Amino acid sequence: MVVTLSTWELVLPGSGSLKEKRSVLRSLKDRLSRLNVSVAESGLQDQRGRARISVVFLAAHSAQADSILASVDRLVAGARDAVVIANTSERL
């Protein structure tokens, strides 16, 4: 079993308020949840234009973990109203 944790730091250029930021993040988190991963806002909660989200999942083997992580990464990178400025991943 392979546990993977990945974190993205995002800039949200169109978010003029925390309410707008939450709307963008809620949409992203809902789409990520469909990939059967756990997702949470893991930092920068009180900053309007920035966000940090983390995803964690369990896979049977490394190849499966790589495939899931690639899908998650594509979804985050393609998110509307969000620009990825940093990403870290680790296997536990």
N, C-alpha and C positions, 0 to 999 in steps of 0.2 A: 504494500500500500504506500502511496505517495501523497503527502499533503503539500499543497502549493498555496503560498500566500503572495499576492501581488497587490501593489499600491500604486495609484496614479495621482499625481498632483495636476490639477486642472486650473486654467484661467477661463472665466465665464464673462467674456467681454460685454454681453448684452444684459447682464444682471445689474440693474440699478438699485435693487432692494433685496433684502433677505428673502422676501416672498417669491420674487422672480427666480432667485438662486434655487430655492427649494423646489420650485416647479421643474426646472431643468434637471436637477438631481433626482427627483422622484421618477421622472420619465426614464432616465438612464438606469436607475436601480431596478425599475420594473422590467425593462428589457433584459438586463443582466440576470435577473432571477429566473427568467425563462430558460436559461442555460443550466439550470440546476446547480448554481453556485450560491454561496452565502455572500452577501454584499452589505457594506455599511459605510456611512460617512465617518471617516476616521480622524478627521482633523479640520482645522480652519472653519469651524462652524459659524463663527461670528464675523467672518470676512465676506463682504458682498461679492467681490469679483474673483474669488479663489475658492477651491475646494480640494479635499483629499478624500478619495474613496479607496476602500480595500475590498478585495475579493479573496475568499478562501474556498478550497474544494479538495475533495479526496478522490484519488484515481487508483485504479487497480495496478497500473504500471507506468513507467516514465513516458512511453509513447502516447498513452491515453492522456496523461497530464499535459504533454506538449500540445496535443490537438485541442484540448479544452482551453488552455491558456491562449493559443493562437486565435480561437474564436472570440474569447473574451476581449483580447487586445484589439481585434478588428472592430468590435462593437464600440469599445471606448474611443478608439481613434476616430471613428466615423460619427461620433455623437454630434448632433446639432448644438450650436450655442456653447460648445466647450472645446478648448484647445489643450492638448496634453503638453505639459512642459517637463514632466519627469515621470519615470516609471521604475519601480524596483520589484524584483521577484525573487523568491527564495523557496527552496524545497526543504521541508522539515521531516 
